[in-house]
Amino acid sequence: MWKTLGHDKAVSSLTRAVGEGRIAHAYIIVGPPSVGKMVLAMDMARALNCDQDAPPCGACKQCTRITNALHPDVRVVERELDDRGRRRTVIRIEQVREIQREASLKPYEGASRVYIFDGADSFQEAGANSLLKTLEEPPDQVVLILLASSAEAIMPTILSRCRRIDLRPVAPKLIAEHLTQHHGSDPEKADEIARLSAGQIGWAIRAVDEPELLERIGQQTDAIEQAVQSGLESRLEYAAQLATRFTRDRTDAFAELGLWLGWWRDVMMISEKTPQLVRNTSRMAALQAVADRLDERRVADVVRAVGRTIELLERNVNPRLAIEELMLAIPMPQPARQ
């Protein structure tokens, strides 16, 4: 049984390929974070090693050992932790070389060795070049699966040697049904989480299983609304705090800026008379209040300003200056339009 949800086309294609013995030696699965890339990759690993008639069965010894991360022929390669316990920014060449040494050996227990590179768009250049050699002369009984959020950051020569699978955001209705049926979430909460997930089903499941995640998002959204409703001095204080956090934890700061983008997107949806598309449904009153005092052009300007801030920070511009510029771009509180 395939555990992948919301990607029926990919599952159907891979099911046929496994059944007909047409599996490629290398795949690249491209899609947004938490959209199900790793789940699909693990499904593929189970399907290639399952010893039942309709793989992956999910229950045989091979499938069970892969699910429990105990199978010697299936490995996930990801960015390592540094001496401070922080995730490195690249997959190093030493990791690639270790996999190459293993890949030259026959499978130890299953039918295929499967190596899943999580974050293939973050290869060290030397590591990417080293992997390319393996892709050009793939060993027998070895399947490489590369996972990436963006194909643009991957060498064209690597892309050309992989069979590409694109995953799109999962429909909110499908996510909400899954949360209700399999994770015990009440329908109203499941609907809001599904909307907030932006199609990232992995994130939605985490939000149900880890209540502290939604609590933290609620606190960050409170801070966003307070900044929107505050004067310049308070906004600049917020900018300084977020910039400091950015230097300590870029991922968390980018996530908060993503909340900014989502919040103003919701304002735009209300301005354009499509409230059914709002994601932050529990914030409707605050969103409506801002939509009532700004025209659509001003709202669009803010959405672009948030996007520009994210782009600047990705290019390593001074975080405090970039975030302060965003605070200046947000219209000051004023009476609602008549």
Residue pairs with C-beta under 8 A, 6 or more apart in sequence:
1 56
1 57
1 58
2 11
2 15
2 43
2 47
2 56
3 39
3 42
3 43
3 58
4 10
4 11
4 36
4 39
4 40
4 43
5 36
5 39
5 170
5 174
5 178
5 201
6 36
6 170
6 171
6 174
6 175
6 201
7 36
7 40
7 167
7 168
7 170
10 40
10 165
10 167
11 40
11 43
13 165
14 40
14 43
14 44
14 47
14 165
15 47
16 22
17 23
17 24
18 47
18 48
18 55
23 48
23 143
24 143
24 162
24 163
25 135
25 138
25 142
25 143
25 144
26 135
26 138
26 143
26 144
26 145
26 146
26 161
26 162
26 163
27 44
27 143
27 144
27 145
27 146
27 162
27 163
27 164
27 165
28 120
28 145
28 146
28 147
28 148
28 151
28 154
28 158
28 159
28 162
28 163
28 164
28 165
29 37
29 40
29 41
29 145
29 146
29 147
29 148
29 165
29 167
30 37
30 148
30 149
30 150
30 151
30 164
30 165
30 166
30 167
31 37
31 149
31 166
31 167
31 168
32 149
32 167
32 169
32 198
32 199
32 200
33 149
33 200
33 202
33 203
34 197
34 200
34 201
34 202
34 203
34 206
35 167
35 168
35 169
35 170
35 199
35 200
35 201
35 202
36 167
36 170
36 201
36 202
37 147
37 167
38 76
38 116
38 118
38 147
38 202
39 202
40 165
40 167
41 116
41 145
41 147
42 66
42 67
42 116
43 56
44 114
44 143
44 145
45 66
45 71
45 74
45 114
45 116
45 145
46 55
46 56
46 58
46 62
46 63
46 66
46 67
47 55
47 56
48 55
48 110
48 111
48 112
48 114
48 143
49 62
49 63
49 66
49 71
49 73
49 74
49 110
49 111
49 112
49 114
50 56
50 57
50 60
50 62
50 63
51 60
51 61
51 62
51 111
52 59
52 60
56 63
57 63
58 64
58 67
62 71
62 109
62 110
65 71
65 109
66 74
69 76
71 109
71 110
72 108
72 109
73 107
73 108
73 109
73 110
73 112
73 113
73 114
74 110
74 113
74 114
74 115
74 116
75 99
75 102
75 114
75 115
75 116
76 116
76 118
77 91
77 95
77 96
77 99
77 115
77 116
77 117
77 118
78 91
78 117
78 118
78 119
79 87
79 88
79 89
79 90
79 91
79 119
79 122
80 87
80 88
80 92
80 95
81 87
81 88
82 88
89 122
90 122
90 123
90 124
90 127
91 117
91 119
91 120
91 122
91 123
91 124
91 127
92 124
92 127
93 124
93 126
93 127
93 130
95 127
96 123
96 127
96 130
96 131
96 134
97 130
99 115
99 134
100 130
100 133
100 134
102 113
102 115
103 113
103 115
103 134
103 139
103 142
104 139
105 113
106 141
107 113
107 141
111 141
112 141
112 142
112 143
113 139
113 141
113 142
113 143
114 142
114 143
114 145
115 142
115 143
115 144
115 145
116 145
116 147
117 123
117 131
117 144
117 145
117 146
117 147
118 147
119 147
119 148
120 146
120 147
120 148
120 154
120 158
121 148
121 149
121 150
121 151
121 152
121 153
121 154
122 153
123 131
123 154
128 154
128 155
128 158
129 155
131 144
131 158
132 155
132 157
132 158
132 161
134 144
135 144
135 158
135 161
135 162
136 161
138 144
144 162
146 154
146 158
146 162
148 154
151 159
151 164
168 199
169 198
169 199
169 200
170 199
170 200
170 201
171 199
172 191
172 194
172 195
172 197
172 199
173 194
175 190
175 193
175 194
175 197
175 199
175 201
175 204
176 187
176 190
176 191
176 193
176 194
177 190
178 201
178 204
178 205
179 185
179 190
179 193
179 194
179 204
179 205
179 208
180 186
180 187
180 190
183 205
183 208
183 209
184 208
185 193
185 208
189 208
190 208
191 281
192 281
192 282
193 204
193 207
193 208
193 214
194 204
195 278
195 279
195 280
195 281
196 204
196 207
196 217
196 262
196 279
196 280
197 203
197 204
197 207
198 262
198 279
206 213
207 213
207 214
207 217
217 259
220 255
220 256
220 259
221 259
221 263
221 280
221 283
223 238
223 256
224 256
224 259
224 260
224 263
225 263
225 283
225 286
226 234
226 238
227 234
227 235
227 238
227 327
227 330
228 290
228 330
228 333
229 333
230 238
230 333
231 332
231 333
232 327
232 328
232 332
235 327
235 330
236 324
236 327
238 327
239 320
239 323
239 324
239 326
239 327
240 320
242 253
242 256
242 319
242 323
243 319
243 320
243 322
243 323
245 252
245 253
245 256
246 253
246 313
246 319
246 323
247 319
250 313
253 313
253 319
254 310
254 313
257 306
257 309
257 310
257 313
258 310
260 306
260 326
261 303
261 306
261 307
261 310
262 279
262 280
263 280
263 283
263 287
264 299
264 302
264 303
264 306
265 279
265 303
266 278
266 279
266 280
266 283
266 287
267 287
267 290
267 291
267 294
267 299
267 302
268 296
268 299
268 300
268 303
269 275
269 277
269 278
270 278
270 287
270 288
270 291
271 291
271 294
271 295
271 296
271 299
272 296
275 284
278 284
278 287
280 287
289 336
290 299
291 299
292 336
292 337
293 331
293 333
293 334
293 335
293 336
293 337
294 331
294 337
295 337
298 331
301 329
302 329
302 330
302 331
305 325
305 326
305 329
305 330
306 326
308 326
309 322
309 323
309 325
309 326
312 322
313 319
313 322
